[in-house]
Amino acid sequence: MRLLLVNPNTTASMTEKAAVAARAVAAAGTQIIAATSRMGPPSIEGYYDGALAVPGLLSELKERRAEGYDAAIISCFDDTGLEAARAFSDVPVLGLCESAVVTAGLLAQRFTVVTTLERSRVLIDNLVRHYGMGARAKVRASDIAVLELEDGASGAIGKLRAEIERALDEDGAEAIVLGCAGMADLARKLQEIYGVPVIDGVAAAVKQAEALVSLGLSTSKHGSYAAPLAKSFTGAMSGFSPA
């Protein structure tokens, strides 16, 4: 089984961190193909960054089809471009936020998503509600810029831990979801420290992708995710014209 893990931002070190987390949980025989977008923002923090990251994401999905992959994972907790990617693709496409909150819902009645900045908190809170988990989940921001997670001297881990502790004390959280792909390497250690399930969206998405492929299931092409209608796009978007 071949799973394509696409980082929709352009920071290769974040791609590698997510790939390590993905390979750590992948079943024997599952190959993780890690790809970094070649156009767009270096990090995705809010709606503007996310919108401008979608063309690069779709380009990676398109260009790597010749190599073949059985499912794709968008390695950003904002689920950047997820709906468009599902319409574009003929294999399952998973987002980190949806995969993580579905997993958390199997393990706890109440859970808290701890993300980076306030602008991301609002976006993720909307996603959690969209996925039907708004009554069971709270989303918190830890005031960490995404790229600070790549800098060991930034103090980001201390901020993250402080917010997790507030979630456990104030929210009654029974599980914690890490709301950024850049936190993928921290889940196991934080679970040991706090004694509650700590869910990383990369790992959750890998296992769910494996399950869908093993079951022979893929995204419905009837209705919402039907293939785009053939038409000519103009300007810089001409290369994205549906066939």
Disulfide bonds with the S-S distance in Angstrom:
none
